[in-house]
Amino acid sequence: MKKRIIVSLFITPLIIGAMIFQSLERTTPVDAKNSTYQIVNGGFENGDLTGWTAYRIWKDEAGMAAFDASLVHGYNYFGSNPYGRDGSYQLGITSQADQNSGTIQWDQASERMGYLRSSNFILGGSGWISFKLGGGKNPSFAHMSVRKTSDDTEVARFANRHFNDTTKATTQYGSSITNAEAFLFQYYFNISSVASLGTQLYILLCDTAAYDWSILSADSFVTYIASAPTPSADQTATNILPTISGVDTADNTIKNGYFGTDLSNWDLSVDSGNGWGRKDDAAKSNNTGGDGAIGILRSSAFIVTTNEYIRFDWAGGLRYDKQIFISVREVGTNIEKLRFVRRDNLSSKESDGFDNHMLDLSSLESTEKYYLELADNRSGGWGVSYVDSIRTVPLSEWNDVTSGDRAVSISNLPLSFSVTGVQDQEAVDYGIYFLAQTDSYCATLDGDEVPWSTLETAYGNLSNEAKDYFVNSGTTETNVVAARARFVYLHNKYGALMEWNYFVKSSTGVNYSPTQTASEPRIPLVNDELAYVLLVAGAVFLFASAAYIIFRKRFN
């Protein structure tokens, strides 16, 4: 009995000492739901647009904005119709200022337009993403885009292909749905089929025209799925990214701009009700479906060099300038670089008679390729656009035509999509990610197995502002502090042997230098390791010696 007690007195402090030593490399396990592989606030569970950046289209007017924090809420739409959200919030189509009265401040018949950009994410895991979309009756004007952060190249485009399908909504929701106009349908897609794993991407919600359900509801953006899911056919998203014809043969002309015998060199958009076709030797948006037809007619690619202007004949319901317009888009990014509407003196035009119009493309780059989109998003009376005789012309012809013939160019279009206001959260998410990725290795004292290059790549993809926040000694956010301390400890312990890079740097390449503050718990570095071993060993020896003397006297 005496021997067992004495042995226990020696073993117990040794175990405690080992636990103390192990804690030098390990911290409390963290929640890994956020990381550089997940966008910030993808389910809108912050109750606002944290992590998202809104852009306006129409002259940058605030009253025309499609996306606003007031649209993030936990209510229903149009009375009792449920969104079918996950969690407590979704991005809705209406803003309800009064929970009791359900007052609708925004609706599907408003003029608002714009974009909503997510934070960046790195494509990882299985390469699949998932999301929920509602609204967006017409895919040409309301859709979700996935783009490369490096150059804004659009790699995929998705629409809500189940708009107002009450049968599918009822199946998904589990109880009867009688209105599915804004209902959130679940979608999945394998993004690695269009972008390589490790690519940094972002999501862009696009509402590009007014009225006629050109709005989106959204929820549950999950950009990291470890194992490939097996969605049903109804849950699998369809990539509707347009293919631009004639890119390899593009020159300074609009191919088949007179629509001589057919619509060759022109492509229809994906809307099932697209009415564009050749009629009466012109391109008309009511060739099928009458005034109610909606859609886009897209030209082949062209360049802007000698002839920097376009001249054409235009007729139809041109007064509806937020629905009937002409866009000039860049090949690859598909970003709308210019938008034109009817001439100033035709603000009330509803007529079959053609009028001359001139477009100024001189602001475009001669090194890029572009294409035209003839847009008709009006389903009511005079929801028609007639176009003929489209051709590029030189400056001399532009100057010969009176200014009254010049189409109005919509000012302040967003020409790129940078992320704003999420740098702090981006840094925090990286801290959470770093701790989660290294925790198991620290728990087993296998620090040399840490996936250092993966962690380095993820850190390199942070914005400059996020890097500066991460390395700032004044940043006391718990996850950032813990991740910085663990980084330094692991690098100093294993870095030289493993030839690891010291990658935690500021935006200007300055290494993070740890400082001791009251708010930053000190994690021992490799040079302290022997001292801590001796300290623990000494404590064990003193404790065991004292215990041995006490027990020896007692039992003797």
C-alpha positions as CSV (number, residue, x, y, z in Angstrom):
1,M,0.0,0.0,0.0
2,K,2.8,2.4,1.0
3,K,4.7,1.7,-2.2
4,R,1.6,2.3,-4.4
5,I,1.0,5.7,-2.7
6,I,4.7,6.7,-3.2
7,V,4.6,5.6,-6.8
8,S,1.4,7.6,-7.3
9,L,3.0,10.7,-5.8
10,F,5.8,10.5,-8.4
11,I,3.6,9.6,-11.4
12,T,0.8,12.1,-10.8
13,P,2.9,15.3,-11.0
14,L,4.7,13.8,-14.0
15,I,1.3,13.5,-15.8
16,I,0.4,17.0,-14.8
17,G,3.7,18.3,-16.0
18,A,3.3,16.5,-19.4
19,M,-0.2,18.1,-19.7
20,I,1.3,21.5,-19.0
21,F,4.0,21.0,-21.5
22,Q,1.5,19.8,-24.2
23,S,-0.6,23.0,-23.6
24,L,2.4,25.0,-24.9
25,E,1.4,23.8,-28.4
26,R,-2.3,23.4,-28.0
27,T,-5.1,25.8,-27.3
28,T,-8.8,25.1,-26.8
29,P,-10.4,23.6,-29.9
30,V,-12.1,26.3,-32.0
31,D,-15.2,26.5,-34.2
32,A,-14.0,25.9,-37.8
33,K,-17.2,26.9,-39.6
34,N,-15.5,30.1,-40.7
35,S,-12.2,30.1,-42.7
36,T,-10.6,31.5,-45.8
37,Y,-12.7,28.8,-47.6
38,Q,-16.0,30.2,-46.4
39,I,-17.5,33.6,-47.2
40,V,-18.3,35.9,-44.3
41,N,-22.0,35.8,-43.2
42,G,-23.0,33.4,-46.0
43,G,-26.3,32.7,-44.2
44,F,-27.0,36.4,-43.2
45,E,-27.1,35.2,-39.6
46,N,-25.5,38.4,-38.5
47,G,-28.9,40.0,-39.2
48,D,-27.3,42.4,-41.7
49,L,-25.1,42.6,-44.7
50,T,-21.8,42.1,-42.8
51,G,-19.3,40.6,-45.2
52,W,-21.2,41.8,-48.3
53,T,-20.6,44.9,-50.4
54,A,-23.5,46.5,-52.3
55,Y,-23.2,48.4,-55.7
56,R,-25.7,50.5,-57.5
57,I,-26.3,50.7,-61.3
58,W,-28.6,53.5,-62.2
59,K,-26.5,56.7,-62.0
60,D,-25.4,55.5,-58.5
61,E,-28.6,56.8,-57.1
62,A,-29.3,55.6,-53.5
63,G,-33.0,55.3,-54.1
64,M,-32.4,52.8,-56.9
65,A,-30.2,50.4,-54.9
66,A,-31.3,46.8,-55.2
67,F,-29.6,45.6,-52.0
68,D,-30.0,47.1,-48.5
69,A,-29.4,45.8,-44.9
70,S,-33.2,46.2,-44.3
71,L,-33.8,43.3,-46.6
72,V,-32.1,41.0,-44.2
73,H,-34.8,39.8,-41.7
74,G,-36.6,36.8,-40.4
75,Y,-40.1,37.5,-41.6
76,N,-42.2,36.1,-44.4
77,Y,-43.1,37.8,-47.7
78,F,-46.4,39.1,-48.9
79,G,-48.2,38.1,-45.6
80,S,-47.7,34.5,-44.6
81,N,-45.6,33.1,-47.5
82,P,-42.4,31.5,-46.0
83,Y,-39.0,31.9,-47.5
84,G,-37.9,28.4,-46.4
85,R,-34.7,29.9,-44.9
86,D,-32.1,28.2,-42.8
87,G,-31.5,29.8,-39.4
88,S,-33.1,33.0,-38.3
89,Y,-32.4,35.3,-41.3
90,Q,-32.4,35.5,-45.1
91,L,-31.9,38.2,-47.7
92,G,-35.5,38.9,-48.7
93,I,-37.3,40.7,-51.4
94,T,-39.2,43.0,-49.0
95,S,-38.3,45.1,-46.0
96,Q,-40.7,44.9,-43.1
97,A,-40.3,47.9,-40.8
98,D,-43.1,46.8,-38.5
99,Q,-43.1,43.2,-37.4
100,N,-46.8,43.4,-36.5
101,S,-48.2,45.2,-39.5
102,G,-45.8,43.6,-42.0
103,T,-45.5,46.8,-43.9
104,I,-43.8,46.2,-47.2
105,Q,-41.3,48.9,-48.1
106,W,-39.7,47.3,-51.1
107,D,-41.4,44.9,-53.6
108,Q,-41.0,43.1,-56.9
109,A,-42.4,46.1,-58.8
110,S,-39.8,48.6,-57.8
111,E,-37.1,50.2,-60.0
112,R,-34.1,49.1,-57.9
113,M,-31.0,47.6,-59.5
114,G,-27.6,46.6,-58.4
115,Y,-25.1,44.0,-57.3
116,L,-24.2,42.4,-54.0
117,R,-20.6,41.1,-53.6
118,S,-19.5,38.5,-51.0
119,S,-16.2,38.3,-49.3
120,N,-13.5,36.2,-51.0
121,F,-13.2,32.5,-50.5
122,I,-10.6,29.9,-51.6
123,L,-12.1,26.9,-53.5
124,G,-11.3,23.8,-51.4
125,G,-12.6,20.5,-50.2
126,S,-14.6,18.7,-52.7
127,G,-14.9,21.8,-54.9
128,W,-18.7,21.9,-54.4
129,I,-20.7,24.9,-53.1
130,S,-24.3,25.2,-52.1
131,F,-26.8,28.0,-51.9
132,K,-30.4,29.0,-51.8
133,L,-32.0,31.3,-54.4
134,G,-35.5,32.8,-54.7
135,G,-37.1,35.3,-57.0
136,G,-35.3,36.0,-60.3
137,K,-38.1,35.2,-62.7
138,N,-36.0,36.1,-65.7
139,P,-32.4,34.7,-65.6
140,S,-31.1,37.3,-68.1
141,F,-31.6,40.1,-65.5
142,A,-31.4,38.4,-62.1
143,H,-28.8,35.7,-61.4
144,M,-25.9,34.7,-59.2
145,S,-22.3,34.9,-60.6
146,V,-19.1,33.3,-59.4
147,R,-15.9,35.2,-60.3
148,K,-12.2,35.0,-59.8
149,T,-10.8,37.6,-57.4
150,S,-7.7,38.1,-59.4
151,D,-9.3,39.5,-62.6
152,D,-13.1,39.4,-62.1
153,T,-13.4,36.6,-64.7
154,E,-16.8,35.0,-64.5
155,V,-16.5,31.3,-64.2
156,A,-20.2,30.3,-63.5
157,R,-23.6,31.9,-63.5
158,F,-26.7,30.5,-61.9
159,A,-30.4,31.4,-61.8
160,N,-33.4,30.3,-59.8
161,R,-34.7,27.9,-62.3
162,H,-37.6,26.9,-60.1
163,F,-39.2,30.3,-59.8
164,N,-42.7,30.0,-58.3
165,D,-42.7,26.2,-58.6
166,T,-45.1,25.5,-55.7
167,T,-44.8,21.7,-56.2
168,K,-41.1,21.6,-55.7
169,A,-41.3,24.2,-53.0
170,T,-43.8,22.1,-51.1
171,T,-41.6,19.0,-51.4
172,Q,-38.6,20.9,-50.1
173,Y,-40.4,22.7,-47.3
174,G,-42.3,19.7,-46.1
175,S,-45.7,21.4,-46.0
176,S,-48.0,23.2,-48.5
177,I,-46.5,26.3,-50.3
178,T,-49.1,28.2,-52.3
179,N,-46.8,31.1,-53.4
180,A,-43.2,30.3,-54.3
181,E,-42.2,33.5,-56.1
182,A,-39.6,34.4,-53.4
183,F,-39.3,30.9,-52.0
184,L,-35.6,29.8,-51.4
185,F,-34.8,26.7,-53.5
186,Q,-31.7,24.6,-52.5
187,Y,-29.0,24.3,-55.1
188,Y,-25.5,22.6,-55.4
189,F,-22.8,22.9,-58.0
190,N,-19.3,21.5,-58.5
191,I,-17.3,24.7,-59.0
192,S,-14.1,22.7,-59.4
193,S,-15.5,21.8,-62.9
194,V,-14.9,25.4,-64.0
195,A,-12.1,26.6,-61.6
196,S,-9.1,24.9,-60.1
197,L,-9.0,24.0,-56.4
198,G,-7.1,26.8,-54.6
199,T,-8.5,29.5,-56.8
200,Q,-9.7,32.6,-54.9
201,L,-13.3,33.5,-55.9
202,Y,-16.3,35.6,-54.8
203,I,-20.0,35.5,-55.3
204,L,-21.9,38.4,-57.0
205,L,-25.7,38.6,-56.9
206,C,-26.9,40.6,-59.9
207,D,-30.2,42.5,-60.3
208,T,-29.6,44.4,-63.6
209,A,-33.0,45.7,-64.7
210,A,-36.1,47.0,-63.1
211,Y,-39.6,45.5,-62.5
212,D,-41.0,42.1,-63.5
213,W,-39.4,40.1,-60.7
214,S,-35.9,41.1,-61.6
215,I,-35.0,40.7,-57.9
216,L,-33.4,37.9,-55.8
217,S,-33.9,36.4,-52.4
218,A,-31.0,34.4,-51.1
219,D,-29.6,32.4,-48.1
220,S,-27.2,29.7,-47.0
221,F,-24.1,30.2,-49.2
222,V,-21.7,27.4,-48.2
223,T,-18.4,27.7,-50.1
224,Y,-16.6,24.8,-48.5
225,I,-18.0,21.2,-48.6
226,A,-15.4,18.6,-47.5
227,S,-17.0,15.6,-49.3
228,A,-18.9,15.8,-52.6
229,P,-22.6,15.8,-52.0
230,T,-25.1,13.8,-54.1
231,P,-27.9,16.4,-54.9
232,S,-31.0,15.4,-56.7
233,A,-31.6,16.7,-60.3
234,D,-33.8,19.5,-58.9
235,Q,-31.1,20.5,-56.5
236,T,-28.3,20.6,-59.0
237,A,-27.7,24.2,-60.3
238,T,-27.4,24.8,-64.0
239,N,-24.5,26.9,-65.2
240,I,-25.9,29.5,-67.6
241,L,-22.7,31.3,-68.2
242,P,-23.0,32.8,-71.8
243,T,-20.6,31.7,-74.5
244,I,-19.6,34.7,-76.6
245,S,-19.2,33.8,-80.3
246,G,-16.5,35.2,-82.6
247,V,-13.9,35.9,-79.9
248,D,-11.0,34.5,-82.0
249,T,-12.0,36.5,-85.1
250,A,-13.2,39.7,-83.4
251,D,-12.5,42.9,-85.3
252,N,-13.7,46.5,-85.3
253,T,-17.1,45.6,-86.8
254,I,-20.5,44.4,-85.6
255,K,-21.1,41.1,-87.5
256,N,-24.5,40.9,-89.3
257,G,-25.5,44.2,-87.9
258,Y,-28.1,44.6,-90.7
259,F,-29.7,41.2,-89.9
260,G,-29.7,40.5,-93.6
261,T,-31.3,37.0,-93.7
262,D,-31.1,35.6,-90.2
263,L,-29.7,36.1,-86.7
264,S,-26.3,34.6,-87.4
265,N,-23.5,36.0,-85.2
266,W,-26.2,36.8,-82.6
267,D,-27.2,34.6,-79.6
268,L,-30.4,34.5,-77.5
269,S,-30.3,34.6,-73.7
270,V,-31.4,31.7,-71.6
271,D,-34.9,33.0,-70.8
272,S,-37.5,30.5,-71.9
273,G,-39.8,33.4,-73.0
274,N,-37.2,35.2,-75.0
275,G,-39.0,36.8,-77.9
276,W,-36.0,38.1,-79.9
277,G,-35.9,37.2,-83.6
278,R,-35.5,38.5,-87.1
279,K,-38.7,40.2,-88.4
280,D,-39.3,42.7,-91.1
281,D,-35.5,42.8,-91.8
282,A,-34.7,43.9,-88.3
283,A,-34.1,42.4,-84.8
284,K,-37.3,42.6,-82.8
285,S,-37.9,41.4,-79.2
286,N,-41.6,40.5,-79.9
287,N,-40.9,38.1,-82.8
288,T,-42.5,35.4,-80.6
289,G,-44.6,36.1,-77.5
290,G,-45.7,39.6,-78.3
291,D,-45.1,42.5,-75.9
292,G,-44.9,40.1,-73.0
293,A,-41.7,38.4,-74.2
294,I,-38.6,39.2,-72.2
295,G,-34.9,38.5,-73.0
296,I,-31.6,39.5,-74.4
297,L,-30.1,39.4,-77.9
298,R,-26.2,39.1,-77.7
299,S,-23.8,40.1,-80.4
300,S,-20.5,38.4,-81.3
301,A,-17.3,39.8,-80.0
302,F,-15.7,43.0,-81.4
303,I,-12.8,45.3,-80.6
304,V,-12.8,49.1,-80.4
305,T,-10.0,50.6,-82.5
306,T,-10.3,53.0,-85.5
307,N,-14.1,53.2,-85.3
308,E,-14.9,54.0,-81.7
309,Y,-18.6,54.8,-82.2
310,I,-21.8,52.8,-83.1
311,R,-24.7,54.0,-85.2
312,F,-28.0,52.2,-85.4
313,D,-31.8,52.6,-85.8
314,W,-34.0,52.0,-82.7
315,A,-37.7,51.8,-82.1
316,G,-40.2,50.4,-79.6
317,G,-41.1,51.3,-76.0
318,L,-38.0,53.3,-75.5
319,R,-39.6,55.4,-72.7
320,Y,-39.1,52.4,-70.4
321,D,-35.4,53.1,-70.1
322,K,-34.9,51.0,-67.0
323,Q,-36.1,47.9,-68.8
324,I,-35.2,48.5,-72.5
325,F,-31.6,49.4,-73.0
326,I,-28.3,48.4,-74.7
327,S,-25.3,47.2,-72.8
328,V,-21.7,46.9,-73.8
329,R,-20.0,44.1,-71.9
330,E,-16.4,42.9,-71.7
331,V,-15.5,39.4,-72.9
332,G,-14.3,37.2,-70.0
333,T,-15.5,39.2,-67.1
334,N,-18.9,40.0,-68.7
335,I,-18.9,43.2,-66.7
336,E,-21.2,45.9,-68.1
337,K,-18.8,48.7,-69.1
338,L,-21.4,50.9,-70.7
339,R,-25.2,51.2,-70.7
340,F,-27.2,53.3,-73.2
341,V,-30.9,54.3,-73.2
342,R,-33.0,56.3,-75.7
343,R,-32.0,59.8,-76.8
344,D,-32.9,62.7,-74.5
345,N,-35.6,63.9,-76.9
346,L,-37.3,60.5,-77.0
347,S,-38.1,60.1,-73.3
348,S,-41.8,59.4,-74.1
349,K,-41.3,57.3,-77.2
350,E,-43.7,54.4,-77.8
351,S,-43.5,53.9,-81.6
352,D,-42.7,51.5,-84.4
353,G,-40.9,54.3,-86.2
354,F,-37.1,54.0,-86.2
355,D,-34.9,56.8,-84.9
356,N,-31.2,57.2,-85.5
357,H,-29.0,56.6,-82.4
358,M,-25.3,57.0,-81.7
359,L,-23.2,55.3,-79.0
360,D,-19.9,56.6,-77.8
361,L,-17.4,53.7,-77.1
362,S,-14.3,55.8,-77.1
363,S,-13.7,55.2,-73.3
364,L,-13.2,51.5,-73.9
365,E,-9.8,49.8,-74.1
366,S,-8.4,48.9,-77.5
367,T,-6.8,45.8,-76.1
368,E,-10.0,44.2,-74.8
369,K,-12.9,42.5,-76.6
370,Y,-16.5,43.4,-76.1
371,Y,-20.0,42.5,-77.1
372,L,-23.5,44.1,-77.2
373,E,-26.6,43.0,-75.3
374,L,-29.9,44.3,-76.6
375,A,-32.2,44.1,-73.5
376,D,-35.9,43.9,-73.1
377,N,-37.2,43.3,-69.6
378,R,-40.7,44.8,-70.0
379,S,-43.6,42.4,-70.1
380,G,-46.3,45.1,-70.3
381,G,-47.7,47.2,-73.1
382,W,-45.0,48.5,-75.5
383,G,-42.5,46.0,-74.0
384,V,-40.7,45.8,-77.3
385,S,-37.3,46.8,-78.7
386,Y,-36.6,47.0,-82.5
387,V,-33.0,47.4,-83.7
388,D,-31.6,47.6,-87.2
389,S,-28.5,48.7,-89.1
390,I,-25.9,48.4,-86.3
391,R,-22.4,49.4,-87.4
392,T,-19.2,51.0,-86.1
393,V,-18.4,54.4,-87.4
394,P,-15.4,56.8,-87.1
395,L,-15.1,60.0,-85.2
396,S,-15.8,62.1,-88.3
397,E,-19.3,60.5,-88.7
398,W,-19.9,61.0,-85.0
399,N,-19.2,64.7,-85.4
400,D,-21.3,65.0,-88.5
401,V,-24.4,63.9,-86.6
402,T,-26.2,66.4,-84.4
403,S,-25.9,65.8,-80.6
404,G,-29.6,65.2,-80.4
405,D,-29.1,61.8,-82.0
406,R,-26.8,60.6,-79.3
407,A,-28.1,57.9,-76.9
408,V,-27.9,58.7,-73.2
409,S,-25.0,56.9,-71.4
410,I,-25.9,55.9,-67.8
411,S,-23.2,57.2,-65.5
412,N,-21.4,55.7,-62.6
413,L,-21.7,52.0,-63.5
414,P,-19.6,49.8,-61.2
415,L,-16.7,48.7,-63.4
416,S,-15.0,46.4,-60.9
417,F,-16.0,44.8,-57.6
418,S,-13.7,45.2,-54.7
419,V,-14.6,44.0,-51.2
420,T,-15.0,46.6,-48.5
421,G,-15.7,46.6,-44.8
422,V,-14.8,42.9,-44.1
423,Q,-11.0,43.1,-43.5
424,D,-11.3,42.7,-39.7
425,Q,-13.6,39.7,-40.1
426,E,-11.4,38.3,-42.8
427,A,-8.4,38.3,-40.4
428,V,-10.5,36.8,-37.6
429,D,-11.7,34.0,-39.9
430,Y,-8.2,33.3,-40.8
431,G,-7.2,33.0,-37.2
432,I,-10.1,30.6,-36.6
433,Y,-9.0,28.6,-39.6
434,F,-5.3,28.5,-38.6
435,L,-6.2,27.3,-35.1
436,A,-8.5,24.6,-36.4
437,Q,-6.0,23.4,-39.0
438,T,-3.2,23.1,-36.5
439,D,-5.1,21.9,-33.4
440,S,-5.0,18.2,-34.0
441,Y,-1.2,18.3,-34.8
442,C,-0.6,20.2,-31.6
443,A,-2.7,17.8,-29.6
444,T,-0.5,14.9,-30.7
445,L,2.8,16.9,-30.6
446,D,3.2,16.3,-34.3
447,G,3.9,19.9,-35.2
448,D,6.3,18.9,-38.0
449,E,3.2,17.6,-39.9
450,V,1.4,20.9,-39.9
451,P,0.3,21.7,-43.6
452,W,2.4,24.8,-43.6
453,S,2.2,25.5,-47.4
454,T,-1.6,25.4,-47.3
455,L,-1.7,27.8,-44.4
456,E,0.7,30.1,-46.2
457,T,-1.3,30.1,-49.4
458,A,-4.5,30.9,-47.4
459,Y,-2.7,33.8,-45.6
460,G,-1.4,35.1,-48.9
461,N,-4.9,35.3,-50.2
462,L,-6.0,37.7,-47.5
463,S,-6.5,41.4,-48.5
464,N,-3.7,43.8,-47.6
465,E,-6.0,45.4,-45.0
466,A,-6.7,42.0,-43.4
467,K,-3.0,41.2,-43.2
468,D,-2.3,44.6,-41.5
469,Y,-5.1,43.9,-39.0
470,F,-3.7,40.4,-38.3
471,V,-0.2,41.5,-37.5
472,N,-1.1,44.7,-35.6
473,S,0.1,44.2,-32.0
474,G,-2.9,46.3,-31.0
475,T,-5.3,43.7,-32.3
476,T,-6.6,41.9,-29.3
477,E,-9.3,39.7,-30.8
478,T,-9.0,36.3,-29.2
479,N,-8.7,34.2,-32.3
480,V,-6.2,36.5,-33.9
481,V,-4.0,36.7,-30.8
482,A,-4.1,32.9,-30.3
483,A,-3.3,32.2,-34.0
484,R,-0.4,34.6,-34.0
485,A,1.1,33.1,-30.9
486,R,0.7,29.6,-32.1
487,F,2.2,30.6,-35.5
488,V,5.3,32.0,-33.9
489,Y,5.7,29.0,-31.5
490,L,5.3,26.4,-34.3
491,H,7.6,28.3,-36.6
492,N,10.4,28.7,-34.0
493,K,10.1,25.1,-32.9
494,Y,9.9,23.4,-36.4
495,G,10.6,26.1,-39.0
496,A,14.4,25.7,-39.4
497,L,14.3,22.0,-39.7
498,M,11.2,22.0,-42.0
499,E,12.4,25.0,-44.1
500,W,9.1,26.7,-43.4
501,N,8.5,30.3,-44.6
502,Y,7.7,33.0,-42.1
503,F,4.6,34.1,-43.8
504,V,2.7,36.1,-41.2
505,K,3.6,39.5,-42.6
506,S,2.0,42.9,-43.1
507,S,0.9,44.2,-46.5
508,T,4.4,45.6,-47.0
509,G,6.2,42.4,-46.1
510,V,7.1,43.3,-42.5
511,N,7.3,40.2,-40.3
512,Y,5.0,40.0,-37.3
513,S,7.0,40.7,-34.2
514,P,5.3,39.4,-31.0
515,T,5.1,41.8,-28.0
516,Q,4.1,41.1,-24.5
517,T,0.9,42.7,-23.5
518,A,-1.5,42.1,-20.7
519,S,-4.2,41.0,-23.2
520,E,-1.9,38.7,-25.1
521,P,-1.1,35.4,-23.2
522,R,2.6,34.5,-23.7
523,I,3.2,31.2,-25.6
524,P,6.8,30.0,-25.0
525,L,9.2,30.0,-27.9
526,V,11.6,27.2,-28.7
527,N,14.5,29.0,-26.9
528,D,12.4,28.7,-23.7
529,E,11.6,25.1,-24.1
530,L,14.5,23.7,-22.0
531,A,13.8,26.2,-19.2
532,Y,10.2,25.0,-19.1
533,V,11.3,21.4,-19.1
534,L,13.6,22.0,-16.2
535,L,11.0,24.0,-14.4
536,V,8.4,21.2,-14.7
537,A,11.0,18.6,-13.7
538,G,12.1,20.6,-10.7
539,A,8.5,21.1,-9.6
540,V,7.9,17.3,-9.9
541,F,11.1,16.5,-8.0
542,L,10.3,18.9,-5.1
543,F,6.7,17.8,-4.9
544,A,7.7,14.1,-4.9
545,S,10.6,14.6,-2.4
546,A,8.4,16.5,0.1
547,A,5.6,13.9,-0.3
548,Y,8.1,11.1,0.2
549,I,9.5,12.6,3.5
550,I,5.9,13.2,4.9
551,F,4.8,9.7,4.0
552,R,7.9,8.1,5.3
553,K,7.6,9.8,8.7
554,R,3.9,8.9,8.9
555,F,4.2,5.2,8.0
556,N,7.4,4.7,10.1
